[in-house]
Amino acid sequence: MTDPDYTVAAISEMENFYAGLFLRARSHLDVTSFGLAVVELEAGSDAHPDHSHPDQEEVYITLSGEGILEVEGEKVADLTPETMVRIGPDTKRRIVPTTAMRLVAIGGTPGKAYEAPGYSEVGAPDPAAG
């Protein structure tokens, strides 16, 4: 029998990037098959901009707090704890926090192997650090 393969990591101990908006969950957990980050947003923050990802779909899971999900500029869902939502490739999305929020973001490219961007590695320079 081989040794079990697992990793345990506390969110509170994860390295942040993008000026503290994201936590490097993927690399802290040694995940290689999909993107994974924890997103922390302050109430009323506009830190999560309207954006899309070419060819990438994402799933957001609200852990705590509340907010609004906008898709293509329209409010489509209230985000509350235990809410999950999927956003398709190339679709513009924005999260507007109404309270302080913590979410999990999972991403991947349909039909393709996942390739982790260098900035998602623990110890990598913060791409928002100009």
Secondary structure as the mmCIF struct_conf table of DSSP 4:
data_model
#
loop_
_struct_conf.conf_type_id
_struct_conf.id
_struct_conf.beg_label_comp_id
_struct_conf.beg_label_asym_id
_struct_conf.beg_label_seq_id
_struct_conf.end_label_comp_id
_struct_conf.end_label_asym_id
_struct_conf.end_label_seq_id
HELX_LH_PP_P HELX_LH_PP_P1 THR A 2 PRO A 4
HELX_RH_3T_P HELX_RH_3T_P1 ILE A 11 GLU A 13
BEND BEND1 MET A 14 MET A 14
HELX_LH_PP_P HELX_LH_PP_P2 GLU A 15 GLU A 15
STRN STRN1 ASN A 16 PHE A 17
TURN_TY1_P TURN_TY1_P1 TYR A 18 LEU A 21
STRN STRN2 PHE A 22 LEU A 23
HELX_RH_AL_P HELX_RH_AL_P1 ALA A 25 HIS A 28
TURN_TY1_P TURN_TY1_P2 LEU A 29 ASP A 30
BEND BEND2 SER A 33 PHE A 34
STRN STRN3 GLY A 35 LEU A 41
TURN_TY1_P TURN_TY1_P3 ALA A 43 GLY A 44
BEND BEND3 HIS A 48 HIS A 48
BEND BEND4 ASP A 50 ASP A 50
STRN STRN4 HIS A 51 HIS A 51
TURN_TY1_P TURN_TY1_P4 PRO A 54 ASP A 55
STRN STRN5 GLU A 57 SER A 64
BEND BEND5 GLY A 65 GLY A 65
STRN STRN6 GLY A 67 VAL A 71
TURN_TY1_P TURN_TY1_P5 GLU A 72 GLY A 73
STRN STRN7 GLU A 74 LEU A 79
TURN_TY1_P TURN_TY1_P6 PRO A 81 GLU A 82
STRN STRN8 MET A 84 ILE A 87
TURN_TY1_P TURN_TY1_P7 PRO A 89 ASP A 90
STRN STRN9 ARG A 93 PRO A 97
BEND BEND6 THR A 98 THR A 99
STRN STRN10 MET A 101 GLY A 108
TURN_TY1_P TURN_TY1_P8 PRO A 110 GLY A 111
BEND BEND7 LYS A 112 LYS A 112
HELX_RH_3T_P HELX_RH_3T_P2 GLY A 118 SER A 120
BEND BEND8 GLU A 121 GLU A 121
TURN_TY1_P TURN_TY1_P9 VAL A 122 GLY A 123
HELX_LH_PP_P HELX_LH_PP_P3 ALA A 124 ASP A 126
TURN_TY1_P TURN_TY1_P10 PRO A 127 ALA A 128
#
